[in-house]
Amino acid sequence: MSKVKVEIDADLRDLIPQFVENRKKDIETLTQLVEKNDLVAVSQLAHKVKGASAGYGFNQLSELAAQMEKAAKENNSAPLKDLIKQMRVHFLNIEISYVSM
């Protein structure tokens, strides 16, 4: 897979490493919640990831989280494992560029 290029406001540079670490932890938590079939908790955490990701400029991750939130709210667990996989791949291939905005 090719690199996923993300442009982030240079003013956020110091915050991004912790943001990325927190989202990786969220992905692991989502994995556990999906295994337990706790769709309410999946929906809540996916909503948090969606908002935080959009706020920092990680739009693709935000979109994946939005899809996960929607599926969980609809009691549709079928796409959840694949969405988590896509989130993991996203982080493995991410290339962050800091730009002045």
C-alpha positions in Angstrom: 0.0 0.0 0.0 1.2 3.5 -0.7 1.8 6.1 2.0 -1.1 8.0 3.3 -0.1 11.6 3.2 -1.6 13.8 5.9 -0.9 17.6 6.2 -1.1 18.9 9.7 -0.9 22.5 11.0 2.7 23.1 12.1 1.4 24.6 15.3 0.2 21.1 16.3 3.5 19.4 15.8 4.2 18.9 19.5 0.7 17.4 20.0 0.7 14.9 17.2 2.9 12.1 18.7 0.6 11.8 21.7 -2.4 12.0 19.4 -1.1 9.1 17.3 -0.3 7.1 20.4 -3.8 7.6 21.8 -5.5 6.6 18.6 -3.4 3.4 18.4 -4.6 2.6 21.9 -8.2 3.4 20.8 -7.8 0.9 17.9 -6.8 -1.8 20.4 -9.7 -0.9 22.6 -12.1 -1.0 19.7 -10.7 -4.4 18.8 -11.5 -5.7 22.2 -15.0 -4.1 22.2 -15.8 -5.7 18.8 -14.7 -9.1 20.1 -17.1 -8.6 23.0 -19.8 -7.4 20.6 -20.2 -4.3 22.8 -21.6 -2.2 20.0 -22.7 0.7 22.3 -19.1 1.1 23.5 -17.8 0.7 20.0 -20.2 3.5 18.8 -19.1 5.8 21.7 -15.4 5.3 21.2 -15.7 5.5 17.4 -17.5 8.8 17.8 -14.6 10.1 20.0 -12.0 9.0 17.4 -14.0 10.6 14.6 -14.1 14.0 16.3 -10.5 14.0 17.5 -9.2 12.8 14.2 -11.1 15.5 12.2 -9.9 18.2 14.7 -6.3 17.3 14.0 -6.7 16.9 10.2 -6.7 13.1 10.0 -9.7 13.1 7.7 -9.4 9.5 6.4 -9.2 8.2 10.0 -12.2 10.3 10.9 -14.2 8.8 8.0 -13.3 5.3 9.0 -14.4 6.0 12.6 -17.7 7.6 11.2 -18.4 4.4 9.3 -17.6 2.3 12.4 -19.9 4.5 14.6 -22.7 4.2 12.0 -22.4 0.4 11.8 -22.4 0.0 15.5 -25.4 2.2 16.0 -27.2 0.1 13.4 -26.3 -3.1 15.3 -24.3 -4.1 12.2 -21.1 -5.8 13.4 -20.2 -7.2 10.0 -17.9 -4.4 8.8 -16.3 -3.6 12.1 -13.3 -5.9 11.9 -12.5 -4.7 8.4 -12.7 -1.1 9.5 -10.3 -1.7 12.4 -7.9 -3.4 9.9 -8.2 -0.3 7.7 -7.4 1.9 10.7 -4.3 -0.1 11.5 -3.1 0.0 7.9 -3.7 3.7 7.9 -1.3 4.2 10.8 1.3 1.8 9.4 1.4 3.9 6.2 0.9 7.4 7.5 3.2 10.1 6.3 2.7 13.4 8.2 3.8 16.7 6.8 3.7 19.8 8.9 2.5 22.9 7.0 1.8 26.5 8.0 -1.9 27.2 7.9 
